[in-house]
Amino acid sequence: MEYAYDDQNIFAKILRGEIPNKTVYENDHALAFEDIAPQAPVHVLIIPKGAYVSLDHFARDASPEEQVGFMQALAEVCRITDVAQGFRSISNTRVHGVQDVPHYHMHILGGRQLGRMLQG
């Protein structure tokens, strides 16, 4: 599969500093920031700094250092936000996955009991 990255997406603009964000954590390979429309008391988005469209694109083409850096950012977000009672990580992908922004991102949600994701 080929991936066409749109460098005008909102997350690319955030990475370039064109749009402000409430940063939770940042390292060389990832940026984590508060979601502007939180669905739980803790709702943080983690994005790679590289131009990846989706989870499968990131998994296929990101370097090992980028992948490790992303996962380290995820661990730090969980520590910083103290989701010790549990959390949900979600990565929506393409049309059927209802991906709104064409830049790979992981949602970390927690801070309360979350209902089942899918019914039935």
Summary of the structure (lengths in Angstrom):
residues: 120
radius of gyration: 14.0
end to end distance: 31.2
largest distance: 42.4
contacts: 318
relative contact order: 0.22
helix: 26%
strand: 21%
